[in-house]
Amino acid sequence: MNYFVKFEIGNIALAAPLQEVREIARPKSVMKKERASRNLAGFFKLRGKNVPLFNLPRLFDNTGSERFEVIVSEINKVLIGFKVDTVSGILTAEAVNPVPALASTARFMQGIIQEGENIVQVLSLKKLISGSRLRSIKKYT
């Protein structure tokens, strides 16, 4: 059995592997950083540490909502928050189907899950934040 944290960005249903999620946070404020990467929404405080906040809605060409939640992950020993509209719970699946190669975000996806009549895209946070993105974020931490 595979376990995932399910979340939404606009009307897009997504999930991240549970083993890539450290916790869910609801920061009271986000501090902006001048000249930060276009996908960096800013930073938020988590137990006294400044944590970079990656703007997932922007990746999906979505503005996101005023109210949001943050999925916190640890990637290469760096805490990174991922801004999402809402976290809706835990999703279990026997199988994860391959992503169609034509999908614009296919390189970050682990697969898709059929949930009733709905399709949930499984996003790998580690694949998303690697290479130049990780180097760019480390520069600000």
Beta strands, then each sheet from edge to edge (+ up, - down):
strand 1: 2-9
strand 2: 12-17
strand 3: 23-25
strand 4: 40-46
strand 5: 49-55
strand 6: 69-75
strand 7: 78-84
strand 8: 86-93
strand 9: 109-115
strand 10: 118-123
sheet 1: 8+ 1- 2+ 10+ 9-
sheet 2: 3+ 6- 7+ 5+ 4-
end
